[in-house]
Amino acid sequence: MTINVAVTDLRQQFVLILSNSALTWCKAAKPRGDTTLTLARPALDALALRQTILPEAVKAGLAKVEGDAASPRRCSPCSTPST
């Protein structure tokens, strides 16, 4: 599974690759995955710290998923944000 991540406020793009239960990443000059996740750094931090989950961030307009929208859901935990 390959997911592009565009961090808008930092103007950086990354590619996340999940293969054989190993997650790797690299900076990317151009996207190459089936799915692109676009968000600002504070939204990325909130996801990483489990203060929100991706569907909530998308609904709030903090993140946008383009392409195969099921792809990020397959690798995110099915839980509510921690409090």
C-alpha positions as a Python dict, from the first residue, in 0.01 Angstrom:
ca = {
    (1, 'M'): (0, 0, 0),
    (2, 'T'): (138, 341, -95),
    (3, 'I'): (0, 673, 31),
    (4, 'N'): (115, 1021, -67),
    (5, 'V'): (113, 1280, 212),
    (6, 'A'): (119, 1650, 124),
    (7, 'V'): (190, 1881, 418),
    (8, 'T'): (58, 2208, 282),
    (9, 'D'): (197, 2465, 525),
    (10, 'L'): (549, 2319, 501),
    (11, 'R'): (522, 2264, 124),
    (12, 'Q'): (656, 1911, 166),
    (13, 'Q'): (547, 1582, 11),
    (14, 'F'): (615, 1236, 146),
    (15, 'V'): (535, 883, 36),
    (16, 'L'): (436, 622, 296),
    (17, 'I'): (484, 260, 195),
    (18, 'L'): (335, -23, 398),
    (19, 'S'): (471, -359, 288),
    (20, 'N'): (507, -685, 480),
    (21, 'S'): (399, -511, 803),
    (22, 'A'): (680, -255, 770),
    (23, 'L'): (608, 115, 727),
    (24, 'T'): (870, 320, 544),
    (25, 'W'): (863, 674, 415),
    (26, 'C'): (1060, 903, 189),
    (27, 'K'): (1043, 1260, 66),
    (28, 'A'): (887, 1268, -277),
    (29, 'A'): (938, 1503, -568),
    (30, 'K'): (617, 1375, -724),
    (31, 'P'): (336, 1157, -588),
    (32, 'R'): (330, 790, -678),
    (33, 'G'): (62, 628, -463),
    (34, 'D'): (-302, 548, -521),
    (35, 'T'): (-413, 779, -242),
    (36, 'T'): (-313, 1134, -147),
    (37, 'L'): (-366, 1276, 201),
    (38, 'T'): (-343, 1658, 209),
    (39, 'L'): (-325, 1841, 540),
    (40, 'A'): (-139, 2106, 740),
    (41, 'R'): (119, 2015, 1005),
    (42, 'P'): (-112, 2082, 1304),
    (43, 'A'): (-365, 1834, 1163),
    (44, 'L'): (-89, 1578, 1106),
    (45, 'D'): (26, 1627, 1466),
    (46, 'A'): (-331, 1582, 1594),
    (47, 'L'): (-359, 1254, 1400),
    (48, 'A'): (-21, 1131, 1524),
    (49, 'L'): (-107, 1218, 1884),
    (50, 'R'): (-449, 1047, 1847),
    (51, 'Q'): (-629, 1369, 1935),
    (52, 'T'): (-848, 1305, 1630),
    (53, 'I'): (-902, 1035, 1372),
    (54, 'L'): (-886, 1073, 995),
    (55, 'P'): (-1263, 1066, 924),
    (56, 'E'): (-1316, 1343, 1181),
    (57, 'A'): (-1029, 1551, 1037),
    (58, 'V'): (-1177, 1517, 688),
    (59, 'K'): (-1525, 1606, 810),
    (60, 'A'): (-1386, 1916, 987),
    (61, 'G'): (-1204, 2025, 670),
    (62, 'L'): (-859, 1975, 827),
    (63, 'A'): (-759, 1700, 585),
    (64, 'K'): (-849, 1590, 234),
    (65, 'V'): (-823, 1240, 90),
    (66, 'E'): (-805, 1196, -288),
    (67, 'G'): (-786, 876, -487),
    (68, 'D'): (-857, 543, -316),
    (69, 'A'): (-1020, 676, 2),
    (70, 'A'): (-1037, 327, 155),
    (71, 'S'): (-658, 294, 155),
    (72, 'P'): (-584, 515, 462),
    (73, 'R'): (-876, 359, 649),
    (74, 'R'): (-728, 10, 604),
    (75, 'C'): (-412, 107, 792),
    (76, 'S'): (-557, 339, 1061),
    (77, 'P'): (-670, 203, 1396),
    (78, 'C'): (-1046, 164, 1431),
    (79, 'S'): (-1066, 356, 1755),
    (80, 'T'): (-1178, 687, 1887),
    (81, 'P'): (-930, 964, 1967),
    (82, 'S'): (-763, 948, 2305),
    (83, 'T'): (-869, 1205, 2561),
}
